[in-house]
Amino acid sequence: MGISAYVQIKAPTVSEEAQEKVLKALRLIEGVREAHLTSGIYDFIAKVEGENIGIIGQLIAEKIHSIENIKSSVTSFILK
């Protein structure tokens, strides 16, 4: 059984088209179970799953942060 986390993502985009591109890219990543556009401090939230913290860290660093317009993220691991 793996672990899950929520990744809150800052991706300041100016157009609806750019937002849709980010959402589509997030949803195509293996390990991303959900991705949504949100209001508030963060622009998107994604629920990710992996075998361990290292796999999730790699997914975020190599795949999520490679998406155009993504500037930063904060990850919260799900404990229960």
C-alpha distance (Angstrom), angle and dihedral (degrees) to the residues before:
residue distance angle dihedral
M1 . . .
G2 3.79 . .
I3 3.76 134.1 .
S4 3.78 131.9 -105.9
A5 3.78 134.9 -145.6
Y6 3.78 141.0 178.8
V7 3.79 115.6 -126.1
Q8 3.80 115.1 -158.2
I9 3.78 108.6 -157.7
K10 3.80 134.2 -159.5
A11 3.78 111.6 -151.6
P12 3.79 108.7 152.9
T13 3.78 104.3 -157.8
V14 3.75 127.4 168.4
S15 3.78 102.0 -151.7
E16 3.76 137.0 56.2
E17 3.80 88.2 -129.9
A18 3.82 90.9 58.0
Q19 3.81 90.6 48.9
E20 3.80 90.6 52.1
K21 3.81 90.8 50.3
V22 3.81 90.9 53.9
L23 3.82 92.0 47.5
K24 3.80 92.5 48.2
A25 3.81 92.0 48.4
L26 3.82 91.8 48.9
R27 3.79 92.6 49.2
L28 3.82 92.0 51.5
I29 3.82 93.6 58.0
E30 3.79 114.6 103.9
G31 3.79 106.6 -120.8
V32 3.81 95.5 32.7
R33 3.80 105.7 111.8
E34 3.82 98.0 177.3
A35 3.79 136.2 7.0
H36 3.79 127.8 -175.0
L37 3.80 141.0 174.9
T38 3.81 108.3 -120.4
S39 3.78 141.2 -173.0
G40 3.78 124.3 -124.0
I41 3.79 132.3 43.7
Y42 3.81 93.7 -21.5
D43 3.79 124.7 53.4
F44 3.81 99.7 -152.3
I45 3.78 139.0 17.8
A46 3.79 125.8 -157.0
K47 3.79 130.8 -172.8
V48 3.78 109.8 -143.8
E49 3.80 133.5 -173.6
G50 3.78 132.4 -161.7
E51 3.77 142.7 155.1
N52 3.80 92.8 -102.3
I53 3.81 144.3 -10.1
G54 3.80 91.4 -87.1
I55 3.80 93.1 56.5
I56 3.81 91.1 49.0
G57 3.80 91.1 47.5
Q58 3.78 90.4 51.4
L59 3.81 91.6 48.0
I60 3.81 90.8 52.7
A61 3.81 96.4 43.5
E62 3.79 98.6 42.0
K63 3.78 104.8 30.2
I64 3.80 111.8 20.8
H65 3.81 95.4 40.3
S66 3.81 90.9 48.1
I67 3.81 90.8 65.7
E68 3.79 112.9 106.6
N69 3.84 114.2 -103.7
I70 3.82 95.7 18.4
K71 3.79 107.2 128.0
S72 3.81 105.5 170.9
S73 3.78 145.1 -18.3
V74 3.80 143.1 -158.5
T75 3.80 120.6 -147.8
S76 3.82 126.7 -151.6
F77 3.79 116.9 -171.9
I78 3.79 116.4 -140.7
L79 3.80 109.1 -120.5
K80 3.83 102.0 -179.9
